[in-house]
Each structure stands twice: as C-alpha cells, then as structure tokens.
Amino acid sequence: MYRILTEYKNVDAIRALLAGLRLDFTVYCGDGSWRGQAENSMLIELDMVSADLAEEVARLIKQTNTQESVLLQEIPTKSRLI
C-alpha cells in the first residue's frame, strides 16, 4: 500500500485526478506541519498499485498543489477483496 501526504488544498482537483486515473483510493484529513508551520493535511491511500504508478500520482499531486514536495510512503501490507 502507498500513502501520499500532501497539503489539504485543491481537494476537488485531486479527487478528480485520482478518479480520472481510475484508481481506488481512500482520503483522510488531518492536522500536520511542514517545516514547523501548521497546515491541514490530506492523506491518500492507494492499494494494489505499482510503485511506479504511486510515484507518478504523487508527482501529479505535487504539481497540482504547486508544492516543493509531497511525502510518499510505502507500507508493507497484504490486501484482499472479500
């Protein structure tokens, strides 16, 4: 599973981007900070995608939000649909 952490802005555009890529995703809202500055955060979880696709999505979100960087985490997990 991959988690992308980004600033909570352009939310509709990011959701549209994810939907346009036909990805299954979960979005959480949270409180965070970047370089000591408090900010609202958006956590996006992607499961059953390749590392390359997760990185591409993170780059697109970074571009959409005009951010210096976003955090991409790889979280080892086993998933299955029931």
N, C-alpha and C positions, 0 to 999 in steps of 0.2 A: 504494500500500500504506500502511496505517496501523499504527503501533506504539503500544501503550499500555504505559507503565511504571508499576508500582504496587508497593506493599509485598507481600512474599510472605506472605499470610495469607488465611484463608477460601478456600483454593485450591479445595476441592471445590465450594463455593457459586459461585465464579466460573466454574469449568468447567461447572457445571450451567446457569448463566445463559447462557453462550455457546452451549451445546448447545440450550437452550430457544429461543433466537433462531434456531436452525438455521444458525449461522454456521460457516464453515470457518475454522479458526484453528490457529496454532502457538504453543506456550508454551515459553519458555526461563526457566531460573532463573539468577540471578546475584547478585553482590555489588554493593551500591550504597551511597549515603548520601543523607540528606535533612537539609539544614541542618547539615552536619558530623557527623551521627550515622550510624554504620554501620548498615545494615539489609540483610536478604535481600530481593532484588528479584525481581519476576515481569515478564517481557516477553511481551506478547501481540501477535502479528502477525495482521492481518486483511487479506485481499486481495480485490479485486473487490467492494468495498462502497462506498457513497456516503460523502461527508464527514459528512453528517447522521447516518447510522447509526453511523459510527465515534465521533462525538462523544456520541451517546446511550449507546453501550456504555461509553465512558469515564466518563460521569456515573453510570451504574448501578454500575460497579465502585467508584467513589469513594464512593457511598452504601453499598454492601455492606461496604466496609472502613472506613467512618466516617473517611475521610481528609480533610484540608484540601484536598488537590488530588492529581491524578494527571497524568502527562505524556502528552500525545497528540502523536505525531509523524506528519507526512505525508511519505512518502518516494516521490519520483517513480520509477516502475518500469513496465516493460511485462511483463505476465504472460500466459501462455497455457498451456492444458492440452494435453498431448500424449497 
